[in-house]
């Protein structure tokens, strides 16, 4: 038999840990005036033509802006438990972009990671949080779900 409080604690821990990982990355990028996604984009192995296109001088500022603020917003969402079902698919998308960007099959980034690296682990944890409705466990989503506007099941009655 499962201990429900233990499982909720594990979900909360993973939600906050993943949230902090994204939030810290985003805040570090925002506080660095020289941050640019161009370095990552120009050194990819898989889907290189797409990534190199994104590193063009007229596109990379937009990509860099989206990356750093995406990290911050995903991190805030996970730490607070607010809009988690919306932010987790974006988080999974981002970590999978990083995974495939570093993938030089069968190695990921270097010869110490064979097929699996931390990006896949992060994606697995994020998927678990999505399926566990992590925002409803000691998060803002639980409070939002109790609002009368959100409780309404018929969109035409709002």
C-alpha positions in Angstrom: 0.0 0.0 0.0 1.2 3.5 -0.8 1.8 6.2 1.7 -0.1 9.1 0.2 1.7 11.8 2.2 5.1 10.4 1.3 4.1 10.4 -2.4 2.9 14.0 -2.1 6.2 14.9 -0.5 8.2 13.3 -3.3 6.1 15.1 -5.9 6.5 18.4 -4.1 10.3 17.8 -3.8 10.7 17.1 -7.5 8.4 20.0 -8.5 10.5 22.5 -6.5 13.8 20.9 -7.4 13.0 21.1 -11.1 11.5 24.5 -10.7 14.7 25.7 -9.0 16.8 24.2 -11.8 14.9 26.2 -14.4 14.6 29.4 -12.3 18.3 29.5 -11.5 19.3 28.9 -15.1 17.0 31.7 -16.3 18.1 34.2 -13.6 21.8 33.4 -14.4 21.1 34.0 -18.1 19.2 37.3 -17.4 21.9 38.6 -15.1 24.6 37.9 -17.7 24.5 40.8 -20.2 26.6 38.7 -22.7 24.2 35.7 -22.6 23.4 34.4 -26.1 22.0 31.1 -27.3 24.2 31.3 -30.3 27.0 29.2 -28.8 24.7 26.3 -28.1 22.9 26.6 -31.4 26.0 26.7 -33.5 27.7 23.6 -31.9 24.8 21.2 -32.2 25.2 17.7 -33.7 21.7 16.5 -34.4 19.3 18.7 -36.5 22.2 21.0 -37.1 20.6 22.8 -40.1 17.7 23.9 -37.9 19.8 25.0 -35.0 22.2 26.9 -37.2 19.3 28.7 -38.8 18.1 29.7 -35.3 21.6 31.1 -34.6 21.5 33.7 -37.4 22.2 37.2 -36.2 18.6 38.5 -36.9 17.0 35.4 -35.1 19.3 34.6 -32.2 18.3 37.6 -30.0 14.7 36.4 -30.1 15.7 32.8 -29.4 17.9 34.0 -26.5 15.1 36.1 -25.1 12.7 33.2 -25.3 15.2 30.8 -23.7 16.1 32.9 -20.6 12.5 34.1 -20.0 11.2 30.6 -20.7 13.5 29.2 -18.0 12.4 31.9 -15.5 8.7 31.4 -16.2 8.8 27.6 -16.1 10.8 27.8 -12.9 8.4 30.2 -11.2 5.5 28.0 -12.4 7.0 24.9 -10.9 8.2 26.5 -7.6 4.8 28.0 -6.9 2.7 25.3 -8.4 0.9 27.7 -10.7 -0.1 26.8 -14.2 2.0 23.6 -14.0 0.0 21.7 -16.6 0.7 24.5 -19.0 4.4 24.9 -18.2 5.6 21.3 -18.0 5.1 20.5 -21.7 7.2 23.5 -22.5 9.8 22.4 -20.0 9.9 18.9 -21.6 10.2 20.5 -25.0 13.2 22.6 -23.9 15.1 19.7 -22.2 14.5 17.5 -25.3 15.8 20.3 -27.6 19.0 20.4 -25.4 19.2 16.6 -25.4 19.0 16.4 -29.2 21.3 19.4 -29.6 24.0 17.6 -27.7 23.3 14.1 -29.1 26.1 12.6 -31.3 24.6 9.2 -31.3 25.2 7.1 -29.3 26.9 9.6 -27.1 25.4 12.7 -25.5 27.8 15.7 -25.4 30.8 13.5 -24.5 31.8 9.9 -24.1 30.7 9.7 -20.5 27.0 9.8 -21.4 25.9 6.8 -23.5 22.4 7.4 -25.0 21.0 8.6 -21.6 22.0 11.8 -19.9 20.4 14.2 -17.3 18.2 15.8 -20.0 16.3 12.5 -20.4 16.1 12.1 -16.6 14.7 15.7 -16.3 12.1 14.9 -19.0 11.1 11.8 -17.2 10.7 13.6 -13.9 8.7 16.4 -15.6 6.4 13.9 -17.3 5.9 12.2 -13.8 5.0 15.6 -12.4 2.6 16.3 -15.3 0.8 13.0 -14.8 0.7 13.5 -11.0 -1.0 16.8 -11.3 1.9 18.3 -9.3 0.4 21.8 -9.2 -2.5 20.5 -7.1 -0.2 19.3 -4.4 0.6 22.3 -2.1 0.5 24.6 -5.1 -1.3 27.6 -6.4 -3.2 25.4 -8.9 -5.0 23.7 -6.0 -6.3 27.2 -4.9 -7.1 28.2 -8.5 -9.1 25.0 -9.1 -11.4 25.9 -6.2 -12.4 29.2 -7.8 -16.0 29.3 -9.1 -14.9 30.4 -12.6 -12.5 27.4 -12.9 -15.0 24.9 -11.4 -17.5 25.7 -14.2 -17.5 22.8 -16.7 -19.6 24.4 -19.3 -17.4 27.1 -21.2 -20.6 28.8 -22.6 -21.8 29.6 -19.1 -18.7 31.7 -18.2 
